[in-house]
Amino acid sequence: MNVSVVLFTRDLRVRDNPALSAGCRAGATVPLFVLDDAILSGRSATPNRAAFLAAALAELDGELRAMGTRLVVRRGSVVAEVDRVAEQVGANTVHLAADVSAYSRRRESALRLRLGERGRELRVHESAVMTVAPDAVTPSTGRDHFAVFTPYFRRWQQVHRRAPLSRPTGPALPPIAAGELPLAADICAGEPSPKLSVGGERTGRELLREWLSGPIGQYAARGDDLPADATSHLSPYLHFGCLSAAEILHRTDTDDEGGLAYARQLAWRDFNHQLLAARPEAAWRDYHDRSITWRDDPNAARAWCEGRTGYPIIDAGMRQLRAEGWMPGRARLIAASFLAKTLRVDWRTGAEHFLHWLVDADIANNQLNWQWAAGTGTDTRPNRVLNPLRQAERFDPDGTYVRRWVPEVAHLEGVAAHRPWREKGGVAGYPAPIIDVAGM
Ligand SMILES: Cc1cc2nc3c(=O)[nH]c(=O)nc-3n(C[C@H](O)[C@H](O)[C@H](O)COP(=O)(O)OP(=O)(O)OC[C@H]3O[C@@H](n4cnc5c(N)ncnc54)[C@H](O)[C@@H]3O)c2cc1C
């Protein structure tokens, strides 16, 4: 009998999953997830991501059970556990989704080496994490990646894409102990954010159905409107692969203005991934060396992290981050620009804080958006500085967003909520601005 192992990583779904479909097509299959000690002992293990992951694994197991199989869970070194499971069931092939981070590349090489030593094959499936493989969109100059988004997006729109795969049927599970599905606390100790979204393919598909049924139509007009909260909130489902980016794109009507604007954001995601695939060191090293001298200012960095800068538009975003493990893209951009460009604190400090709290924290998207905001990345106008007050007036014109997240200014009407320092005697319990900006 032909037996294979499908190693889930951040493709935690049964629909449009090229690795799972290939395993099921070939014969009996072990759907395997390894709680990887190397990841769980690092910065990626946070209470928010642990809670989302535990729920996503439970939903994945539910989906697999509906197919007549179940999720097999192990904990330890990913290479040793895959090796052991493959040996136990006599698998000749292991299927894996391709990924782009330095760690995922090392994992892939180590797996290939170990499995090769045992006479087993590692089959790596492209376009499971992105809508297109990184090398499917390359510049005609011969360079190995695009460094500017607009030409990337033009090429990206022309790429031929595979049709989404449906849920495979009838994979037999070879005799093997399934192991326990982990609770969040088994993955990482600590309380998650109180308003964290719930992980999983079923939950993600429900949100996607709702998003595509109407709200997406308003995305071009309202995606940056902070009080409207009119974005998809699908980023954690994309990060963990509870939803397939390729399938979402396939189901998005790009003839519609809202659909096209939304597809463009999915292209930004792919753009960052292709850049990280080509330059894995850009996760922590400046992509463009602009010889910036960062200020060592732990007090300013702490005020920013805690949402106590004295600028309600910054503090609202930073407090939402702690409460939900998520922030709207516009709020991320304003907060990141403020830290890196206004306070001149090294972008890595902010990126680290985001990685800790964001449930969608993603090396490609987080680090490269931080670099964009700091001027060391792919922004073609690296010196632009976003003035927080102008951003506030433009994207939260009535102050509704800041009143929602900063209770100290909740009594201030309209735009007054953006400038509490103008109130006679200030606002009780709320700090004065930690730095001056134009337009105070
Ligand atoms: C400083 C900073 C840090 C960020 N860190 C992350 C991160 O760790 N993980 C993450 O997924 N996104 C990150 N983003 C990108 C973006 O802010 C989030 O993807 C988005 O806000 C998530 O909300 P949504 O799903 O409602 O997005 P929508 O507005 O509905 O967008 C749809 C999808 O497109 C992708 N997307 C949207 N904007 C971007 C972008 N600028 N770059 C790349 N992909 C994008 C996301 O997958 C998102 O789910 C960051 C942006 C900034 C400025």
The ligand as a MOL file (V3000), in Angstrom:
LIG
                    3D

  0  0  0     0  0            999 V3000
M  V30 BEGIN CTAB
M  V30 COUNTS 53 58 0 0 0
M  V30 BEGIN ATOM
M  V30 1 C 3.7580 48.0440 10.7940 0
M  V30 2 C 2.8640 47.0020 10.1650 0
M  V30 3 C 2.9200 45.6900 10.6010 0
M  V30 4 C 2.1100 44.6920 10.0220 0
M  V30 5 N 2.2070 43.4050 10.4690 0
M  V30 6 C 1.4680 42.4390 9.8650 0
M  V30 7 C 1.5730 41.0820 10.2920 0
M  V30 8 O 2.3340 40.7340 11.1930 0
M  V30 9 N 0.8050 40.1530 9.6810 0
M  V30 10 C -0.0610 40.4980 8.6550 0
M  V30 11 O -0.7330 39.6130 8.1200 0
M  V30 12 N -0.1440 41.7620 8.2210 0
M  V30 13 C 0.5790 42.7340 8.7860 0
M  V30 14 N 0.4640 44.0370 8.3430 0
M  V30 15 C -0.3370 44.3140 7.1490 0
M  V30 16 C -1.7910 44.7300 7.4090 0
M  V30 17 O -1.8350 45.7990 8.3050 0
M  V30 18 C -2.6430 43.5840 7.9340 0
M  V30 19 O -2.5100 42.4540 7.1030 0
M  V30 20 C -4.1210 43.9550 7.9370 0
M  V30 21 O -4.3080 45.1290 8.6700 0
M  V30 22 C -4.9320 42.8220 8.5270 0
M  V30 23 O -6.2830 43.1700 8.6290 0
M  V30 24 P -7.3660 42.6100 7.5940 0
M  V30 25 O -7.2660 41.1380 7.4870 0
M  V30 26 O -8.6810 43.1840 7.9880 0
M  V30 27 O -6.8350 43.2420 6.2430 0
M  V30 28 P -7.5670 43.6720 4.9150 0
M  V30 29 O -7.4480 45.1450 4.8060 0
M  V30 30 O -8.9090 43.0870 4.8190 0
M  V30 31 O -6.6070 43.0720 3.7820 0
M  V30 32 C -6.7730 41.7690 3.2390 0
M  V30 33 C -5.5690 40.9280 3.4380 0
M  V30 34 O -4.4910 41.4270 2.6800 0
M  V30 35 C -3.2790 41.2850 3.3870 0
M  V30 36 N -2.7380 42.6250 3.6330 0
M  V30 37 C -3.4180 43.7640 3.8780 0
M  V30 38 N -2.5710 44.8060 3.9930 0
M  V30 39 C -1.3320 44.3080 3.8310 0
M  V30 40 C -0.0310 44.8730 3.8400 0
M  V30 41 N 0.1750 46.1780 4.0530 0
M  V30 42 N 1.0120 44.0520 3.6670 0
M  V30 43 C 0.8360 42.7380 3.4430 0
M  V30 44 N -0.3710 42.1350 3.4240 0
M  V30 45 C -1.4290 42.9160 3.6060 0
M  V30 46 C -3.6150 40.5910 4.7050 0
M  V30 47 O -3.3800 39.2150 4.5520 0
M  V30 48 C -5.0970 40.8940 4.8640 0
M  V30 49 O -5.7950 39.9250 5.6020 0
M  V30 50 C 1.2320 45.0480 8.9450 0
M  V30 51 C 1.1770 46.3840 8.5310 0
M  V30 52 C 1.9650 47.3460 9.1280 0
M  V30 53 C 1.8930 48.7640 8.6300 0
M  V30 END ATOM
M  V30 BEGIN BOND
M  V30 1 1 1 2
M  V30 2 1 2 3
M  V30 3 2 2 52
M  V30 4 2 3 4
M  V30 5 1 4 5
M  V30 6 1 4 50
M  V30 7 2 5 6
M  V30 8 1 6 7
M  V30 9 1 6 13
M  V30 10 2 7 8
M  V30 11 1 7 9
M  V30 12 1 9 10
M  V30 13 2 10 11
M  V30 14 1 10 12
M  V30 15 2 12 13
M  V30 16 1 13 14
M  V30 17 1 14 15
M  V30 18 1 14 50
M  V30 19 1 15 16
M  V30 20 1 16 17
M  V30 21 1 16 18
M  V30 22 1 18 19
M  V30 23 1 18 20
M  V30 24 1 20 21
M  V30 25 1 20 22
M  V30 26 1 22 23
M  V30 27 1 23 24
M  V30 28 2 24 25
M  V30 29 1 24 26
M  V30 30 1 24 27
M  V30 31 1 27 28
M  V30 32 2 28 29
M  V30 33 1 28 30
M  V30 34 1 28 31
M  V30 35 1 31 32
M  V30 36 1 32 33
M  V30 37 1 33 34
M  V30 38 1 33 48
M  V30 39 1 34 35
M  V30 40 1 35 36
M  V30 41 1 35 46
M  V30 42 1 36 37
M  V30 43 1 36 45
M  V30 44 2 37 38
M  V30 45 1 38 39
M  V30 46 1 39 40
M  V30 47 2 39 45
M  V30 48 1 40 41
M  V30 49 2 40 42
M  V30 50 1 42 43
M  V30 51 2 43 44
M  V30 52 1 44 45
M  V30 53 1 46 47
M  V30 54 1 46 48
M  V30 55 1 48 49
M  V30 56 2 50 51
M  V30 57 1 51 52
M  V30 58 1 52 53
M  V30 END BOND
M  V30 END CTAB
M  END
